[in-house]
Amino acid sequence: MFSNGQLLFAVFFVIAFTGIIIFTYRKDFKGHQIHYKGSFKIFLTFLFAIAVLFVIKYYTQAE
């Protein structure tokens, strides 16, 4: 399905991409704690709102 070159590229790409993401996250971690306080509460509220919409949809659908 894939050539050896394509598989090798995919493996190296995933390793490099993951490494860059980890490096960037660690570099910005202190800034995230300062500038994004309370963002977890907003995320939980968003998930709760989506769950409420699914519950409303489930109970209002005709059988």
CHARMM-style PDB file with segment names, atoms N, HN, CA, C and O in Angstrom:
ATOM      1  N   MET     1       0.835  -1.186   0.000  1.00  0.00      PROA
ATOM      2  CA  MET     1       0.000   0.000   0.000  1.00  0.00      PROA
ATOM      3  C   MET     1       0.879   1.249   0.000  1.00  0.00      PROA
ATOM      4  O   MET     1       0.679   2.135  -0.831  1.00  0.00      PROA
ATOM      5  N   PHE     2       1.834   1.339   0.900  1.00  0.00      PROA
ATOM      6  HN  PHE     2       1.997   0.619   1.575  1.00  0.00      PROA
ATOM      7  CA  PHE     2       2.757   2.470   0.937  1.00  0.00      PROA
ATOM      8  C   PHE     2       4.155   1.962   0.635  1.00  0.00      PROA
ATOM      9  O   PHE     2       4.504   0.831   0.973  1.00  0.00      PROA
ATOM     10  N   SER     3       4.946   2.802   0.000  1.00  0.00      PROA
ATOM     11  HN  SER     3       4.662   3.721  -0.274  1.00  0.00      PROA
ATOM     12  CA  SER     3       6.332   2.416  -0.260  1.00  0.00      PROA
ATOM     13  C   SER     3       7.152   2.569   1.017  1.00  0.00      PROA
ATOM     14  O   SER     3       6.710   3.197   1.979  1.00  0.00      PROA
ATOM     15  N   ASN     4       8.346   1.990   1.016  1.00  0.00      PROA
ATOM     16  HN  ASN     4       8.705   1.480   0.235  1.00  0.00      PROA
ATOM     17  CA  ASN     4       9.215   2.096   2.190  1.00  0.00      PROA
ATOM     18  C   ASN     4       9.576   3.547   2.474  1.00  0.00      PROA
ATOM     19  O   ASN     4       9.668   3.946   3.635  1.00  0.00      PROA
ATOM     20  N   GLY     5       9.779   4.334   1.432  1.00  0.00      PROA
ATOM     21  HN  GLY     5       9.704   4.010   0.489  1.00  0.00      PROA
ATOM     22  CA  GLY     5      10.106   5.749   1.611  1.00  0.00      PROA
ATOM     23  C   GLY     5       8.972   6.518   2.274  1.00  0.00      PROA
ATOM     24  O   GLY     5       9.212   7.369   3.131  1.00  0.00      PROA
ATOM     25  N   GLN     6       7.746   6.223   1.879  1.00  0.00      PROA
ATOM     26  HN  GLN     6       7.552   5.533   1.183  1.00  0.00      PROA
ATOM     27  CA  GLN     6       6.593   6.900   2.470  1.00  0.00      PROA
ATOM     28  C   GLN     6       6.427   6.527   3.941  1.00  0.00      PROA
ATOM     29  O   GLN     6       6.136   7.388   4.771  1.00  0.00      PROA
ATOM     30  N   LEU     7       6.609   5.265   4.261  1.00  0.00      PROA
ATOM     31  HN  LEU     7       6.846   4.566   3.587  1.00  0.00      PROA
ATOM     32  CA  LEU     7       6.504   4.837   5.657  1.00  0.00      PROA
ATOM     33  C   LEU     7       7.609   5.446   6.500  1.00  0.00      PROA
ATOM     34  O   LEU     7       7.366   5.862   7.633  1.00  0.00      PROA
ATOM     35  N   LEU     8       8.817   5.503   5.963  1.00  0.00      PROA
ATOM     36  HN  LEU     8       9.014   5.165   5.043  1.00  0.00      PROA
ATOM     37  CA  LEU     8       9.936   6.102   6.680  1.00  0.00      PROA
ATOM     38  C   LEU     8       9.679   7.586   6.924  1.00  0.00      PROA
ATOM     39  O   LEU     8       9.934   8.094   8.016  1.00  0.00      PROA
ATOM     40  N   PHE     9       9.175   8.276   5.905  1.00  0.00      PROA
ATOM     41  HN  PHE     9       8.968   7.863   5.018  1.00  0.00      PROA
ATOM     42  CA  PHE     9       8.843   9.692   6.058  1.00  0.00      PROA
ATOM     43  C   PHE     9       7.772   9.878   7.132  1.00  0.00      PROA
ATOM     44  O   PHE     9       7.884  10.776   7.967  1.00  0.00      PROA
ATOM     45  N   ALA    10       6.748   9.047   7.118  1.00  0.00      PROA
ATOM     46  HN  ALA    10       6.657   8.317   6.440  1.00  0.00      PROA
ATOM     47  CA  ALA    10       5.666   9.167   8.100  1.00  0.00      PROA
ATOM     48  C   ALA    10       6.190   8.967   9.519  1.00  0.00      PROA
ATOM     49  O   ALA    10       5.797   9.697  10.429  1.00  0.00      PROA
ATOM     50  N   VAL    11       7.063   7.998   9.717  1.00  0.00      PROA
ATOM     51  HN  VAL    11       7.382   7.405   8.978  1.00  0.00      PROA
ATOM     52  CA  VAL    11       7.614   7.741  11.049  1.00  0.00      PROA
ATOM     53  C   VAL    11       8.437   8.931  11.514  1.00  0.00      PROA
ATOM     54  O   VAL    11       8.266   9.401  12.639  1.00  0.00      PROA
ATOM     55  N   PHE    12       9.331   9.425  10.659  1.00  0.00      PROA
ATOM     56  HN  PHE    12       9.470   9.044   9.745  1.00  0.00      PROA
ATOM     57  CA  PHE    12      10.153  10.573  11.040  1.00  0.00      PROA
ATOM     58  C   PHE    12       9.311  11.824  11.261  1.00  0.00      PROA
ATOM     59  O   PHE    12       9.602  12.617  12.157  1.00  0.00      PROA
ATOM     60  N   PHE    13       8.278  12.005  10.457  1.00  0.00      PROA
ATOM     61  HN  PHE    13       8.043  11.361   9.729  1.00  0.00      PROA
ATOM     62  CA  PHE    13       7.409  13.161  10.611  1.00  0.00      PROA
ATOM     63  C   PHE    13       6.695  13.124  11.961  1.00  0.00      PROA
ATOM     64  O   PHE    13       6.651  14.133  12.666  1.00  0.00      PROA
ATOM     65  N   VAL    14       6.142  11.981  12.322  1.00  0.00      PROA
ATOM     66  HN  VAL    14       6.178  11.161  11.750  1.00  0.00      PROA
ATOM     67  CA  VAL    14       5.425  11.859  13.598  1.00  0.00      PROA
ATOM     68  C   VAL    14       6.373  12.098  14.766  1.00  0.00      PROA
ATOM     69  O   VAL    14       6.015  12.788  15.720  1.00  0.00      PROA
ATOM     70  N   ILE    15       7.575  11.538  14.702  1.00  0.00      PROA
ATOM     71  HN  ILE    15       7.865  10.978  13.926  1.00  0.00      PROA
ATOM     72  CA  ILE    15       8.550  11.731  15.780  1.00  0.00      PROA
ATOM     73  C   ILE    15       8.948  13.198  15.888  1.00  0.00      PROA
ATOM     74  O   ILE    15       8.973  13.754  16.986  1.00  0.00      PROA
ATOM     75  N   ALA    16       9.261  13.831  14.753  1.00  0.00      PROA
ATOM     76  HN  ALA    16       9.241  13.380  13.861  1.00  0.00      PROA
ATOM     77  CA  ALA    16       9.678  15.238  14.767  1.00  0.00      PROA
ATOM     78  C   ALA    16       8.538  16.140  15.224  1.00  0.00      PROA
ATOM     79  O   ALA    16       8.752  17.045  16.031  1.00  0.00      PROA
ATOM     80  N   PHE    17       7.336  15.908  14.721  1.00  0.00      PROA
ATOM     81  HN  PHE    17       7.161  15.173  14.065  1.00  0.00      PROA
ATOM     82  CA  PHE    17       6.192  16.734  15.079  1.00  0.00      PROA
ATOM     83  C   PHE    17       5.892  16.627  16.571  1.00  0.00      PROA
ATOM     84  O   PHE    17       5.645  17.636  17.231  1.00  0.00      PROA
ATOM     85  N   THR    18       5.913  15.420  17.096  1.00  0.00      PROA
ATOM     86  HN  THR    18       6.113  14.600  16.559  1.00  0.00      PROA
ATOM     87  CA  THR    18       5.667  15.218  18.521  1.00  0.00      PROA
ATOM     88  C   THR    18       6.729  15.905  19.363  1.00  0.00      PROA
ATOM     89  O   THR    18       6.414  16.530  20.375  1.00  0.00      PROA
ATOM     90  N   GLY    19       7.978  15.793  18.952  1.00  0.00      PROA
ATOM     91  HN  GLY    19       8.234  15.285  18.130  1.00  0.00      PROA
ATOM     92  CA  GLY    19       9.064  16.450  19.679  1.00  0.00      PROA
ATOM     93  C   GLY    19       8.924  17.957  19.685  1.00  0.00      PROA
ATOM     94  O   GLY    19       9.134  18.594  20.717  1.00  0.00      PROA
ATOM     95  N   ILE    20       8.574  18.536  18.552  1.00  0.00      PROA
ATOM     96  HN  ILE    20       8.404  18.018  17.714  1.00  0.00      PROA
ATOM     97  CA  ILE    20       8.404  19.991  18.463  1.00  0.00      PROA
ATOM     98  C   ILE    20       7.236  20.449  19.328  1.00  0.00      PROA
ATOM     99  O   ILE    20       7.338  21.468  20.012  1.00  0.00      PROA
ATOM    100  N   ILE    21       6.138  19.718  19.309  1.00  0.00      PROA
ATOM    101  HN  ILE    21       6.055  18.890  18.753  1.00  0.00      PROA
ATOM    102  CA  ILE    21       4.973  20.072  20.123  1.00  0.00      PROA
ATOM    103  C   ILE    21       5.320  20.020  21.610  1.00  0.00      PROA
ATOM    104  O   ILE    21       4.944  20.918  22.363  1.00  0.00      PROA
ATOM    105  N   ILE    22       6.034  18.979  22.039  1.00  0.00      PROA
ATOM    106  HN  ILE    22       6.340  18.249  21.427  1.00  0.00      PROA
ATOM    107  CA  ILE    22       6.426  18.870  23.451  1.00  0.00      PROA
ATOM    108  C   ILE    22       7.358  20.010  23.833  1.00  0.00      PROA
ATOM    109  O   ILE    22       7.192  20.614  24.893  1.00  0.00      PROA
ATOM    110  N   PHE    23       8.337  20.313  22.983  1.00  0.00      PROA
ATOM    111  HN  PHE    23       8.472  19.823  22.122  1.00  0.00      PROA
ATOM    112  CA  PHE    23       9.279  21.402  23.254  1.00  0.00      PROA
ATOM    113  C   PHE    23       8.546  22.737  23.371  1.00  0.00      PROA
ATOM    114  O   PHE    23       8.811  23.513  24.290  1.00  0.00      PROA
ATOM    115  N   THR    24       7.640  23.001  22.456  1.00  0.00      PROA
ATOM    116  HN  THR    24       7.425  22.371  21.710  1.00  0.00      PROA
ATOM    117  CA  THR    24       6.898  24.260  22.465  1.00  0.00      PROA
ATOM    118  C   THR    24       5.997  24.361  23.694  1.00  0.00      PROA
ATOM    119  O   THR    24       5.903  25.427  24.303  1.00  0.00      PROA
ATOM    120  N   TYR    25       5.338  23.273  24.062  1.00  0.00      PROA
ATOM    121  HN  TYR    25       5.414  22.407  23.567  1.00  0.00      PROA
ATOM    122  CA  TYR    25       4.464  23.284  25.234  1.00  0.00      PROA
ATOM    123  C   TYR    25       5.264  23.574  26.499  1.00  0.00      PROA
ATOM    124  O   TYR    25       4.845  24.383  27.327  1.00  0.00      PROA
ATOM    125  N   ARG    26       6.404  22.924  26.650  1.00  0.00      PROA
ATOM    126  HN  ARG    26       6.744  22.267  25.977  1.00  0.00      PROA
ATOM    127  CA  ARG    26       7.230  23.157  27.843  1.00  0.00      PROA
ATOM    128  C   ARG    26       7.746  24.586  27.879  1.00  0.00      PROA
ATOM    129  O   ARG    26       7.850  25.184  28.950  1.00  0.00      PROA
ATOM    130  N   LYS    27       8.065  25.128  26.731  1.00  0.00      PROA
ATOM    131  HN  LYS    27       7.981  24.642  25.861  1.00  0.00      PROA
ATOM    132  CA  LYS    27       8.573  26.499  26.654  1.00  0.00      PROA
ATOM    133  C   LYS    27       7.498  27.502  27.077  1.00  0.00      PROA
ATOM    134  O   LYS    27       7.806  28.491  27.742  1.00  0.00      PROA
ATOM    135  N   ASP    28       6.266  27.260  26.705  1.00  0.00      PROA
ATOM    136  HN  ASP    28       6.016  26.456  26.165  1.00  0.00      PROA
ATOM    137  CA  ASP    28       5.176  28.205  26.961  1.00  0.00      PROA
ATOM    138  C   ASP    28       4.381  27.899  28.227  1.00  0.00      PROA
ATOM    139  O   ASP    28       3.411  28.602  28.513  1.00  0.00      PROA
ATOM    140  N   PHE    29       4.751  26.889  28.986  1.00  0.00      PROA
ATOM    141  HN  PHE    29       5.538  26.318  28.754  1.00  0.00      PROA
ATOM    142  CA  PHE    29       3.941  26.440  30.117  1.00  0.00      PROA
ATOM    143  C   PHE    29       3.733  27.538  31.158  1.00  0.00      PROA
ATOM    144  O   PHE    29       2.613  27.718  31.638  1.00  0.00      PROA
ATOM    145  N   LYS    30       4.775  28.268  31.513  1.00  0.00      PROA
ATOM    146  HN  LYS    30       5.684  28.122  31.123  1.00  0.00      PROA
ATOM    147  CA  LYS    30       4.646  29.324  32.526  1.00  0.00      PROA
ATOM    148  C   LYS    30       3.714  30.435  32.047  1.00  0.00      PROA
ATOM    149  O   LYS    30       2.905  30.945  32.822  1.00  0.00      PROA
ATOM    150  N   GLY    31       3.823  30.802  30.799  1.00  0.00      PROA
ATOM    151  HN  GLY    31       4.480  30.387  30.170  1.00  0.00      PROA
ATOM    152  CA  GLY    31       2.948  31.827  30.248  1.00  0.00      PROA
ATOM    153  C   GLY    31       1.500  31.397  30.217  1.00  0.00      PROA
ATOM    154  O   GLY    31       0.603  32.213  30.425  1.00  0.00      PROA
ATOM    155  N   HSD    32       1.263  30.126  29.961  1.00  0.00      PROA
ATOM    156  HN  HSD    32       1.992  29.463  29.792  1.00  0.00      PROA
ATOM    157  CA  HSD    32      -0.109  29.618  29.941  1.00  0.00      PROA
ATOM    158  C   HSD    32      -0.735  29.703  31.328  1.00  0.00      PROA
ATOM    159  O   HSD    32      -1.921  30.008  31.456  1.00  0.00      PROA
ATOM    160  N   GLN    33       0.048  29.438  32.359  1.00  0.00      PROA
ATOM    161  HN  GLN    33       1.012  29.191  32.255  1.00  0.00      PROA
ATOM    162  CA  GLN    33      -0.488  29.508  33.720  1.00  0.00      PROA
ATOM    163  C   GLN    33      -0.854  30.938  34.095  1.00  0.00      PROA
ATOM    164  O   GLN    33      -1.782  31.149  34.876  1.00  0.00      PROA
ATOM    165  N   ILE    34      -0.147  31.918  33.557  1.00  0.00      PROA
ATOM    166  HN  ILE    34       0.607  31.746  32.922  1.00  0.00      PROA
ATOM    167  CA  ILE    34      -0.413  33.324  33.886  1.00  0.00      PROA
ATOM    168  C   ILE    34      -1.583  33.867  33.066  1.00  0.00      PROA
ATOM    169  O   ILE    34      -2.511  34.461  33.616  1.00  0.00      PROA
ATOM    170  N   HSD    35      -1.534  33.662  31.759  1.00  0.00      PROA
ATOM    171  HN  HSD    35      -0.780  33.180  31.312  1.00  0.00      PROA
ATOM    172  CA  HSD    35      -2.478  34.322  30.854  1.00  0.00      PROA
ATOM    173  C   HSD    35      -3.787  33.567  30.652  1.00  0.00      PROA
ATOM    174  O   HSD    35      -4.775  34.161  30.220  1.00  0.00      PROA
ATOM    175  N   TYR    36      -3.815  32.290  30.951  1.00  0.00      PROA
ATOM    176  HN  TYR    36      -3.012  31.808  31.302  1.00  0.00      PROA
ATOM    177  CA  TYR    36      -5.015  31.502  30.673  1.00  0.00      PROA
ATOM    178  C   TYR    36      -5.613  30.897  31.933  1.00  0.00      PROA
ATOM    179  O   TYR    36      -6.087  29.761  31.915  1.00  0.00      PROA
ATOM    180  N   LYS    37      -5.593  31.651  33.025  1.00  0.00      PROA
ATOM    181  HN  LYS    37      -5.208  32.574  33.040  1.00  0.00      PROA
ATOM    182  CA  LYS    37      -6.235  31.179  34.252  1.00  0.00      PROA
ATOM    183  C   LYS    37      -7.738  31.059  34.013  1.00  0.00      PROA
ATOM    184  O   LYS    37      -8.343  31.932  33.390  1.00  0.00      PROA
ATOM    185  N   GLY    38      -8.321  30.004  34.496  1.00  0.00      PROA
ATOM    186  HN  GLY    38      -7.829  29.295  35.002  1.00  0.00      PROA
ATOM    187  CA  GLY    38      -9.761  29.829  34.368  1.00  0.00      PROA
ATOM    188  C   GLY    38     -10.209  29.235  33.048  1.00  0.00      PROA
ATOM    189  O   GLY    38     -11.406  29.018  32.856  1.00  0.00      PROA
ATOM    190  N   SER    39      -9.298  28.966  32.135  1.00  0.00      PROA
ATOM    191  HN  SER    39      -8.326  29.143  32.291  1.00  0.00      PROA
ATOM    192  CA  SER    39      -9.710  28.416  30.848  1.00  0.00      PROA
ATOM    193  C   SER    39     -10.259  27.001  31.004  1.00  0.00      PROA
ATOM    194  O   SER    39     -11.092  26.572  30.205  1.00  0.00      PROA
ATOM    195  N   PHE    40      -9.806  26.275  32.018  1.00  0.00      PROA
ATOM    196  HN  PHE    40      -9.129  26.623  32.667  1.00  0.00      PROA
ATOM    197  CA  PHE    40     -10.322  24.927  32.247  1.00  0.00      PROA
ATOM    198  C   PHE    40     -11.796  24.977  32.637  1.00  0.00      PROA
ATOM    199  O   PHE    40     -12.572  24.109  32.237  1.00  0.00      PROA
ATOM    200  N   LYS    41     -12.188  25.984  33.413  1.00  0.00      PROA
ATOM    201  HN  LYS    41     -11.558  26.689  33.738  1.00  0.00      PROA
ATOM    202  CA  LYS    41     -13.599  26.137  33.787  1.00  0.00      PROA
ATOM    203  C   LYS    41     -14.453  26.414  32.552  1.00  0.00      PROA
ATOM    204  O   LYS    41     -15.564  25.897  32.430  1.00  0.00      PROA
ATOM    205  N   ILE    42     -13.935  27.224  31.647  1.00  0.00      PROA
ATOM    206  HN  ILE    42     -13.033  27.645  31.746  1.00  0.00      PROA
ATOM    207  CA  ILE    42     -14.659  27.522  30.409  1.00  0.00      PROA
ATOM    208  C   ILE    42     -14.801  26.255  29.577  1.00  0.00      PROA
ATOM    209  O   ILE    42     -15.860  26.005  29.001  1.00  0.00      PROA
ATOM    210  N   PHE    43     -13.746  25.460  29.511  1.00  0.00      PROA
ATOM    211  HN  PHE    43     -12.886  25.664  29.979  1.00  0.00      PROA
ATOM    212  CA  PHE    43     -13.784  24.200  28.780  1.00  0.00      PROA
ATOM    213  C   PHE    43     -14.831  23.254  29.367  1.00  0.00      PROA
ATOM    214  O   PHE    43     -15.601  22.642  28.627  1.00  0.00      PROA
ATOM    215  N   LEU    44     -14.860  23.133  30.689  1.00  0.00      PROA
ATOM    216  HN  LEU    44     -14.234  23.629  31.291  1.00  0.00      PROA
ATOM    217  CA  LEU    44     -15.853  22.267  31.331  1.00  0.00      PROA
ATOM    218  C   LEU    44     -17.272  22.768  31.088  1.00  0.00      PROA
ATOM    219  O   LEU    44     -18.183  21.970  30.869  1.00  0.00      PROA
ATOM    220  N   THR    45     -17.463  24.081  31.125  1.00  0.00      PROA
ATOM    221  HN  THR    45     -16.722  24.729  31.302  1.00  0.00      PROA
ATOM    222  CA  THR    45     -18.777  24.660  30.845  1.00  0.00      PROA
ATOM    223  C   THR    45     -19.208  24.357  29.415  1.00  0.00      PROA
ATOM    224  O   THR    45     -20.371  24.041  29.164  1.00  0.00      PROA
ATOM    225  N   PHE    46     -18.277  24.454  28.489  1.00  0.00      PROA
ATOM    226  HN  PHE    46     -17.333  24.710  28.692  1.00  0.00      PROA
ATOM    227  CA  PHE    46     -18.562  24.143  27.086  1.00  0.00      PROA
ATOM    228  C   PHE    46     -18.978  22.677  26.938  1.00  0.00      PROA
ATOM    229  O   PHE    46     -19.962  22.376  26.264  1.00  0.00      PROA
ATOM    230  N   LEU    47     -18.230  21.767  27.566  1.00  0.00      PROA
ATOM    231  HN  LEU    47     -17.430  22.012  28.114  1.00  0.00      PROA
ATOM    232  CA  LEU    47     -18.581  20.346  27.494  1.00  0.00      PROA
ATOM    233  C   LEU    47     -19.944  20.076  28.127  1.00  0.00      PROA
ATOM    234  O   LEU    47     -20.719  19.265  27.620  1.00  0.00      PROA
ATOM    235  N   PHE    48     -20.233  20.755  29.233  1.00  0.00      PROA
ATOM    236  HN  PHE    48     -19.603  21.414  29.645  1.00  0.00      PROA
ATOM    237  CA  PHE    48     -21.530  20.597  29.888  1.00  0.00      PROA
ATOM    238  C   PHE    48     -22.656  21.069  28.971  1.00  0.00      PROA
ATOM    239  O   PHE    48     -23.695  20.415  28.876  1.00  0.00      PROA
ATOM    240  N   ALA    49     -22.454  22.198  28.298  1.00  0.00      PROA
ATOM    241  HN  ALA    49     -21.610  22.729  28.375  1.00  0.00      PROA
ATOM    242  CA  ALA    49     -23.480  22.723  27.390  1.00  0.00      PROA
ATOM    243  C   ALA    49     -23.726  21.758  26.232  1.00  0.00      PROA
ATOM    244  O   ALA    49     -24.873  21.543  25.840  1.00  0.00      PROA
ATOM    245  N   ILE    50     -22.671  21.182  25.687  1.00  0.00      PROA
ATOM    246  HN  ILE    50     -21.740  21.356  26.005  1.00  0.00      PROA
ATOM    247  CA  ILE    50     -22.830  20.206  24.606  1.00  0.00      PROA
ATOM    248  C   ILE    50     -23.584  18.975  25.115  1.00  0.00      PROA
ATOM    249  O   ILE    50     -24.448  18.446  24.417  1.00  0.00      PROA
ATOM    250  N   ALA    51     -23.263  18.521  26.322  1.00  0.00      PROA
ATOM    251  HN  ALA    51     -22.561  18.952  26.889  1.00  0.00      PROA
ATOM    252  CA  ALA    51     -23.957  17.369  26.903  1.00  0.00      PROA
ATOM    253  C   ALA    51     -25.439  17.670  27.092  1.00  0.00      PROA
ATOM    254  O   ALA    51     -26.284  16.814  26.828  1.00  0.00      PROA
ATOM    255  N   VAL    52     -25.758  18.875  27.545  1.00  0.00      PROA
ATOM    256  HN  VAL    52     -25.071  19.570  27.759  1.00  0.00      PROA
ATOM    257  CA  VAL    52     -27.160  19.268  27.722  1.00  0.00      PROA
ATOM    258  C   VAL    52     -27.887  19.246  26.382  1.00  0.00      PROA
ATOM    259  O   VAL    52     -29.028  18.789  26.309  1.00  0.00      PROA
ATOM    260  N   LEU    53     -27.257  19.723  25.344  1.00  0.00      PROA
ATOM    261  HN  LEU    53     -26.330  20.094  25.403  1.00  0.00      PROA
ATOM    262  CA  LEU    53     -27.884  19.701  24.019  1.00  0.00      PROA
ATOM    263  C   LEU    53     -28.156  18.269  23.556  1.00  0.00      PROA
ATOM    264  O   LEU    53     -29.211  17.992  22.985  1.00  0.00      PROA
ATOM    265  N   PHE    54     -27.216  17.369  23.798  1.00  0.00      PROA
ATOM    266  HN  PHE    54     -26.360  17.594  24.262  1.00  0.00      PROA
ATOM    267  CA  PHE    54     -27.442  15.971  23.428  1.00  0.00      PROA
ATOM    268  C   PHE    54     -28.576  15.354  24.238  1.00  0.00      PROA
ATOM    269  O   PHE    54     -29.368  14.581  23.698  1.00  0.00      PROA
ATOM    270  N   VAL    55     -28.666  15.680  25.511  1.00  0.00      PROA
ATOM    271  HN  VAL    55     -28.023  16.309  25.950  1.00  0.00      PROA
ATOM    272  CA  VAL    55     -29.753  15.158  26.345  1.00  0.00      PROA
ATOM    273  C   VAL    55     -31.090  15.689  25.848  1.00  0.00      PROA
ATOM    274  O   VAL    55     -32.055  14.932  25.743  1.00  0.00      PROA
ATOM    275  N   ILE    56     -31.159  16.975  25.544  1.00  0.00      PROA
ATOM    276  HN  ILE    56     -30.375  17.590  25.629  1.00  0.00      PROA
ATOM    277  CA  ILE    56     -32.399  17.564  25.018  1.00  0.00      PROA
ATOM    278  C   ILE    56     -32.787  16.892  23.708  1.00  0.00      PROA
ATOM    279  O   ILE    56     -33.956  16.571  23.493  1.00  0.00      PROA
ATOM    280  N   LYS    57     -31.814  16.681  22.837  1.00  0.00      PROA
ATOM    281  HN  LYS    57     -30.865  16.942  23.012  1.00  0.00      PROA
ATOM    282  CA  LYS    57     -32.094  16.038  21.555  1.00  0.00      PROA
ATOM    283  C   LYS    57     -32.604  14.614  21.772  1.00  0.00      PROA
ATOM    284  O   LYS    57     -33.544  14.180  21.106  1.00  0.00      PROA
ATOM    285  N   TYR    58     -31.988  13.894  22.694  1.00  0.00      PROA
ATOM    286  HN  TYR    58     -31.224  14.246  23.235  1.00  0.00      PROA
ATOM    287  CA  TYR    58     -32.372  12.507  22.946  1.00  0.00      PROA
ATOM    288  C   TYR    58     -33.810  12.411  23.459  1.00  0.00      PROA
ATOM    289  O   TYR    58     -34.567  11.546  23.020  1.00  0.00      PROA
ATOM    290  N   TYR    59     -34.188  13.292  24.383  1.00  0.00      PROA
ATOM    291  HN  TYR    59     -33.573  13.995  24.740  1.00  0.00      PROA
ATOM    292  CA  TYR    59     -35.513  13.207  24.992  1.00  0.00      PROA
ATOM    293  C   TYR    59     -36.617  13.846  24.157  1.00  0.00      PROA
ATOM    294  O   TYR    59     -37.795  13.607  24.424  1.00  0.00      PROA
ATOM    295  N   THR    60     -36.274  14.641  23.167  1.00  0.00      PROA
ATOM    296  HN  THR    60     -35.317  14.834  22.950  1.00  0.00      PROA
ATOM    297  CA  THR    60     -37.315  15.284  22.365  1.00  0.00      PROA
ATOM    298  C   THR    60     -37.527  14.625  21.013  1.00  0.00      PROA
ATOM    299  O   THR    60     -38.414  15.033  20.264  1.00  0.00      PROA
ATOM    300  N   GLN    61     -36.734  13.614  20.687  1.00  0.00      PROA
ATOM    301  HN  GLN    61     -36.013  13.283  21.295  1.00  0.00      PROA
ATOM    302  CA  GLN    61     -36.932  12.936  19.402  1.00  0.00      PROA
ATOM    303  C   GLN    61     -38.136  12.010  19.480  1.00  0.00      PROA
ATOM    304  O   GLN    61     -38.358  11.323  20.476  1.00  0.00      PROA
ATOM    305  N   ALA    62     -38.904  12.014  18.398  1.00  0.00      PROA
ATOM    306  HN  ALA    62     -38.724  12.573  17.589  1.00  0.00      PROA
ATOM    307  CA  ALA    62     -40.069  11.129  18.327  1.00  0.00      PROA
ATOM    308  C   ALA    62     -39.590   9.719  18.007  1.00  0.00      PROA
ATOM    309  O   ALA    62     -38.645   9.522  17.242  1.00  0.00      PROA
ATOM    310  N   GLU    63     -40.255   8.758  18.602  1.00  0.00      PROA
ATOM    311  HN  GLU    63     -41.022   8.918  19.224  1.00  0.00      PROA
ATOM    312  CA  GLU    63     -39.873   7.357  18.371  1.00  0.00      PROA
ATOM    313  C   GLU    63     -40.587   6.777  17.200  1.00  0.00      PROA
ATOM    314  OT1 GLU    63     -40.382   5.610  16.868  1.00  0.00      PROA
TER     315      GLU     63
END
